[in-house]
Amino acid sequence: MLPNGMEAVFEKHDAGLVEFASDLVRTRSYSDQEGDLANLVAGKMRELGYDEVVIDSTGNVAGRIGNGPECILFDSHMDTVEVNDEGEWSVPPFSGEIRDGRIWGRGAADMKSSLAASVFAGAIAKELGLHSGKTIYVTGTVCEEYCDGVSLGLLFREKAIRPDFVVICEPSDNLITLGHKGKAQVRIKTRGISAHGSAPEKGVNAVYEMAEIITRVEGLNRKLSVKGDEHGTVVLSDISCVSASLNAVPSECSIYLDRRLVPGEAEEDVRREMDALIEGKDAAWEIGTLKRKSWTGAELLYEPLHQAWKIDPDHELAKACDRAYEKVFGQPPAKYDFWDFGTNAVTPVSMGIPTIGFGPGEYKLAHMVDENCEISKIKEACRFYTTLAGEI
């Protein structure tokens, strides 16, 4: 367990930490609308005595503690998905209400509780002198819900930051998380020939051309599902068509596929699968590139094709996490986790930077009605991040 003197420092900050987490939830920050939250986070970092605080041209917040040769970065995204079902919530989604030992509201789990814990952890690490010989960065990044890793990469380039280690603070219910699945988002389009609805035989219906492809998608997912407990998936997540009118044969049909990859699956596997899906059809496929604009007006271009990743449990970062976990929780980790969703980790992993995950909140509550996070888990996460900074 943590020494009494160290625990006393944490307890001194606990109330402020919880209040800040609640303030974050109360501040609405949909993707590309994170400006108010960015200013709130930057202000809190300055109040807590960070050595440097910046908001970059993309709208990301970065706070720095120390200036030593070894650098660890804790990242949380500031954006949340939208609330389109407010009437179904038992508490207002932007109330940040504290009830039953939990903070309630949109972003409480994904991932404003993590953001609050990491912001306070940086300051407490400085107060305890754990930053000696190190540089600690705490970041709040934008538009992660649409563009995994893009804004973090832009921050790295603009501010010339290259950490030695990265902790992704996504919700893991405070389990050390060794990696996550990869992702490929693909758009398939079929071509037809428009004709009047009263004479469909004169045209070629692009939707009918797509029908067999859709059946093949379902078959591919069944094939993937029998590969064992750890297997990839594919789902049709959107469909649309182009038609001159409601009285015309559609000339184009488009579907969007979400393909999740497990370790061992590669980009070449996805390309072979997509080629097979459209074989013999008047169709083409492409990676479903997304274009967004951040709250500052910065252009974001997202190419959603990432392989799965997993850090070796014997890596020095994983071992440092084990030591920090045992100090905070009084026992070594009983198990580890592996996320089935994507995160900003895709950027540091692609750069060869050792990366691991840990955060308060149950990720199955993310994007859900009555999203919430246990207050005790937020406090524990703050202690873990702070202790980890000292173990690196």
Secondary structure, DSSP 8 states (H G I E B T S, - for coil): ---HHHHHHHHHHHHHHHHHHHHHHHS--BTT--HHHHHHHHHHHHHTT-SEEEE-TTS-EEEEE---SEEEEEEEE--B---S-GGG-SS-TTS--EETTEEESTTIIIIIHHHHHHHHHHHHHHHTTTTTTEEEEEEEES-TTTSTTHHHHHHHHHHT---SEEEE----TT--EEEE-EEEEEEEEEE-B--BTT-GGGSB-HHHHHHHHHHHHHHHHHHHHTS-SS--EEEEEEEEEE-SSTTB--SEEEEEEEEEE-TT--HHHHHHHHHHHHTTSSEEEEE--EEEE-TT--EEEE--EE--EE--TTSHHHHHHHHHHHHHHSS--S--EEESS--TTHHHHHTT--EEE--SS-GGGTTSTT-EEEHHHHHHHHHHHHHHHHH-
